[in-house]
Amino acid sequence: MCLNSPRCTLENSLHGLRIWRHRARTSIEAYTDDVILFVTTPTDIPKPQEAIHCYEAASGARVTIQKSRSIAFGTWDKSIEIMNIPYHDTATILGFQILESALASWTKTSVKIRAQAQGAYRRMLTLDKRIQFVH
């Protein structure tokens, strides 16, 4: 629940990307302590930084940069720094391995991630059990 405010802020301020052809753009996906931000233009970079700093100040929580990953798809310029988070060729998100070269299969991967998250939400689980379920 405490992620709801920065999530709404980012959903409304980032350009995001369209995962499904006829759906609205998506700029953030979150499940328990995993948050995926879709930054599609360099002008959007300050927006998540501001939202995260505001969230950290209000909640006392901190983003763990060592556990964070940036993946550049397509022609994204990797010299553009995002919160000192290093770029990687792969990352595991909700148990799914995401590859920089997997842009063509992104829709397939996102469907799997959403299905897994929805499966956990449909179950009557406490927060710790939801985290176990996803892991």
Secondary structure, DSSP 8 states (H G I E B T S, - for coil): -TTHHHHHHHHHHS--B-SSTTS--B-EEEETTEEEE---SGGGTHHHHHHHHHHHHHH-----GGG--B---TT--TTS-BTTB-B-SEEEETTEEEEGGGGGGHHHHHHHHHHHHHHHHHS---HHHHHHHH-
